């Protein structure tokens, strides 16, 4: 076996070997898992859309007995809703079967009004078949973090009033998208975008000299708040033809602490002309960051400062997902520095996104694109889940390049890499 073939097989083996990766989205549900009242232990979950795009949406609050997994009956909730530390709603609500559906109709102005029926004991609002519970007004009309403060005032029987049950909090997010004009090294405007699945992003800056993006988001590092934060997910986008910041890989930092590679994911498939880089921080990652910050013996900040730096060195494997997130493709190439006239071996593995296992007998179409023109197209089958394709770039075939995988496993799904 030649040294070249041995190297290619070695790279395939490395790509076939499972590597941990995380691709998360923001959550539209938060659960208060342990409420103890009168020897009953139950959970309360709050679910709401991550986008308020229609004239009306629904919020659903459910109380569930942890032992029987059945709904808790005759629950009266005292619910306060806060946005940017300002209370936007506080009232009593009653759910006979423990499930409280609330129709929300956001407006840009006016007063907040509640439509429904009210009980005679605590004046709690509830809905009926003929008069569903409805809230109308300037609520949930902005992206960012919403905090629900919940007290339980009755359970089991409508007259079983609970005193001092405690205040429980849950955080949910309406996805916020923003755009920022920044200057490149030639003093030309470049439009960056952000999307936050947690809280509002501010102070966005692009440093053309150091090839880095910095932005921040409010965050409470106290354990009482962190304990019910399952994931923080934010994105930044920029044009795929912005060569100055286009890199095969990026290094991420939070408050100047380097992140694990799995916390930063490049996504070239969601938007045709834009690259998206995801920051995904799980609860364990947040605790690790908190412990690292404590080593400085400085007070914990009240924010997360994200930093994204274009890596000077290509770090393999590159990872991309199909739009459905059903398939994941790992990609590397040899030699690492692609040169005109030198054969390049593109080595890849097609994986199951959920198990991270290589998918044997995977059909695919491999395409190389420059300036919206195809340079190369071939269809084949990856018998062991991994394979390689060879291509030699000629004079003039330089600049931004897309490697695309089409019709993966004959599903019509595809993904791509830009470099």
N, C-alpha and C positions, 0 to 999 in steps of 0.2 A: 504494500500500500504506500502511495506517495505521501510525502509530508503534507502536501496541500490537501489531499483527500482526508488524511487523518485529522487535520485541523477542522475541516468542515464537519466531519462526524462528531468531533469533540464539541463543537459549538451547538450542533443539533442536540446532543446529550444534555448540555447545560440548559438549553431552552426547554427541553422536555422535563427536566427536573423541576418539581413544583416550587414556585416562589410565592411567598405571601404577598398579596396585593389587596387593596381596598378601593372600592369604587362605590361611594355612597351618595345618597341624595338626602336633602333635608326631610324632616319628619312632619307629618300633618296630624300627629297624635302624641299626647303626653299623658302619662298615667301616674297618679298618686297611689303608690302600691300598698301602703300599710296605714290604714286608719283604724284605730281601736276605740270602739264606743260600746259600753254596756255588754262586755264580753263578746262582742261581735267584731271580727276583723274583716275589713272589706277594702276594695280599691275603687277609685274614681278615675275614669278616663275622660279626656276632653279631646274631641276630634273636630277639626275644621279644615276647609280647603286651604291649600298653600297659595292659590291664586284666587282673588275675588274678581272674576272676569265677567260674570253675568249680573243681571239686574238683581238677582237674589241668590244667596247661597245658604247652606245649613251648617249650624254648629250642633253637635250632639254630645251630651254629657251623660255618662252611664255609671251607675254604682253597682258593683258586683261583689257578692259574698266570696271571700277567698277560699273558704272551705267547701262550699257546695257548687261554686261556679255559677250560681243563679243570681238573678238580679235582686237587689235589695228593694223592698216595697216601701211606699209612702215616705219618700225622701224629700225633705225640704232643704234646699241649698240656699245659702247666702253667698252670692257671687259678686265679687268686685273685679272689674277688668281695667288694667292699667296699660298705657302706652307712653313710652318715654317718661316714666315716673308720674304721669298725670292720670287720674282716674277718669275713665270715660263712661263707666256704668257701674252701679251698685244697687242690687235689689234681691228680694226673695223670689225663689222659683220652686215649684212643687212638681214632683214626678211620681205618680201613683205606682208605676211599675219600675221605678228606678231609672228610666230612660227619659231624658229631657231633650227633645228636638226643638231647636230655635231657628226659625227662618230669619235671615238678616238681609235687609235691603239698604246698602250703604248709599248715602247722599253726600254731596260736597258741602252742604250748609244746612241750616235749620236746627231744630231741637231734636233730641233723641226721644222717641216715643215707643211705648210697648203696647201691643195689642194682644188681647187674650182674656181669660177669666182670672178672677182673684178669689182666693179662699178667705174665709172669715176669721181664721185664727191668727195668722201672721201677715195676712195681706200678700201672700205669695202668688205670683203669676203662674198660670198653667194653660195648656192648650186643650182644645176639644176638637172633635172631627169637623164640626161646623165652624169653629173659630180657632185655627191653629195659632200657636204662640209666634209672635212676630216682633222684631225690633227694626225700626226705621230711623235713620239719622246719620250724622257724620261719624260713623264708627266703621272700623276695618276698611277704610278707604285709602290707607297708606301702607307701604311695605315696611317690614321690620318686626321686632319682637313684641308680642303681647303677653302680659302676665295675668293669669287668672288666680285670684285669691278666693279660696272656697272654705266655708264653714258649713258644718252639718248641723241643722237645727231640729230635724225630726227623722226617725227611722222606724220601720215596722208598723207603727200606728200613726195616723195623722196628728193625734193629740199627744204623742210621746215626745215632749219638747226636751231637747238636749241643751244644757248650759255648758259654756266653756269647753266646747269640743276641740278647740284648737283651730289655727288657721293654716291651711295647706296651699301650696302654690304649684302652678304648672305653667310652663312657657311654651307658646306656639308661635309660629312665624308665618307671616305673609311674605312670599318671595319678593325681594326688592331688586330691581334692575336699574343701573345708572350708567351714564357714559361720561367720559372725561377726555378732553382734548389735551394732548401733550406734544412737546416738541422733540423731533428726532435730532440726530447729530448735525443735520443740515438745516436745522431751524424750521423744518416743515411740520405741519400739524399731522398728528396721527391720532385716530380715535380709538381709545381703549374702552372696554366695557367691564362692568362687574355685575355679578348676581350673587345675592346673599340669601341663604336659607336659614339664617339665624337673626342677625341684627343689622342695623344700618351701617354702611361703609362710608368712610370719610377720609379726608386728607390723602387723596390719591396722588402719587407722584411717579413719574418715570425719569430715571437718571440715564441719559444716553451715553455718558462717559463710562459708567460702571455696568451698563446693560442690566439694570435692575428696576423692579417695580416695588413700590412700598405703598401700603394703605392700612387703615386701622378700623377697628370695630369695638364698641363698648363690650366689656365682659367683667363679670363679678367672679373672682377666683375663690370666694368663700365656699367651703365644703357644702354648706346647706344649699347653695345654688348649683354647684357642680354635680351634686349627687343625682339630679334628675335631668342632666344634659347628656343625652345619648351620643350625639354627634354634632359637630359644627362643620358646615359645608359652605364654602364660598368659592366663587369662580372669577377669573379674569379672562377677558377675551381681547384679541388684537388681530389685525389682518394677517392672513397667511403669506402675503407678499411683502410683509415688513421684514426684510432680510436682516436688518440690524439686530432684531431681537428673536429671530427664528433660530432655534437650536434644537438638536435631537433630544436634549434633556435639560432639566432645570433643578436647581437646588433651592429648597424652601427653608425659611426661618420664621419663627414666632418669637417676638421680643428678643431677637438676636440669638436665639437658641436654634441650632440646626435640627431640622425635622428628619424623621425616618423617610427613606425613599418612598415607602408605600403611602405616605401622606400627600404626595404631590403626583398628580396624574395628568398626562398630556392627552387631549381629546381633539382629534382632527376631523371627526365625522359629524358632529352635531350641526355645525354650520358650514355651508359650502365654501365660503370665502374667509372664514375666521378660525383661528386656533383658540381653543379653550384650555386653560390650565386649572385643574381642580385642587383645592386644598380640602382635605378630609381629615378631621381630628376626632378620633374616638375618645371616650371617657378616659381610658387608660393613657392615651397620649397626653390629654390635658393634665392628668395628675403627674405624669413624668415631667412635663414642662413646669408645672408649679414647683415640684421638688428642685428642679434645676435653678429656678429663679430664687428660691429661698437660700441657695448657697451664697448669693451675693450679700445676704444680710440686709438687703434694702426692702422697704415696704413693697408689697405686691402692687402692681399697677391696676388701674381700673379699665384696662383695655387689652386687646390683642393687636399687636402690630405685625402684619404679614409682610414678608419680604420674599420676592421671587427673583433669582439671579440666573441668567442664561449661563449654562455650564460651558466652560472652555473645552472640556473633554467629554466625548460621547460615552455615556454609561449604558451598557446593555444589560438586559434586554429592554427595548422600548415596548410600551404596552398600549394597545388600543382596543376599544370595544365596539361591537355593532350597536346600532341605535336601540335595539331591544335589550341590550346587555346580556343576551343569551350566549354570545360567543366572545372570547377574548383572543387576541393575536399578539404573540410576543415576536419581536423582530430584532435581528442583529445583522451586521454585514462584515465581510472580510475582503480586503483589508479595511481597517477602521477609517482611514483617510481615503475617500473615494477620489480617484484621479482619472482624467481623460486618458484613454488608451490602455488602461489597466483593468483586466476582468475583475468584476465585483461579484461575490457570492452573497446573495440575500438569504439569510437563514431564518426560518420562522417556525412557530408552533401554533396550531389552532387548539384552543382550550375551551372547556366548559367553564363559563364565568362563575358558576356557583360552587363547583367542586375544585376548580383549578386543574382538573385532570386533562391530559392530552386526549383529543378525540380522534380515534383511529378512522381510517378510510374516509378522510375529509376531502371532498371535491372543492376546488377553488379556481378562480381566475386571477392571475397575477398581472397587474398593469403598472407601468411606469409612465408618468405624465410630467411634461414641462410646458409652461406657457399655454395651458389648455389643449396641448396636442399630445397624442399618445406616441411614445417612443418604442414601447414594447408591450405585447399582450400574449399571454400563454395560459392555457387551462390544463390542470393536472389533478392528481389525487395524492394526498399525503397519507400513505399507508399506515404509518405509525403515529400520525398526528403532527409530525414535524417533517420539514422538507427544505430544499433550497432551490433558488433560481439564479442563473448566472446572466449577467449583462455587462457589456463594455460600453461606457459612454465615449462618444467621439467628440472631435473638435466642435465647439459651438453648443454642445449639450451641457451647459453649466447653469448655475443659479438655482432658485427654488424648485424643488422636485417633490413630487407626490408618488408614493408607492401605495397602490390600492389593492385590496383583496375583495373581489366581487363574487356574488352567488355562492357564499360559503355553505358547503354541505347541501347544495341545490335548494336553498331556502330563499334566495333572492337578497339575503342580507349581506351587508358589506361594511368595510371600515377602511381607514387609510392612515398613512403617516406622511407628515410633511417635514422636509429638512433642506 
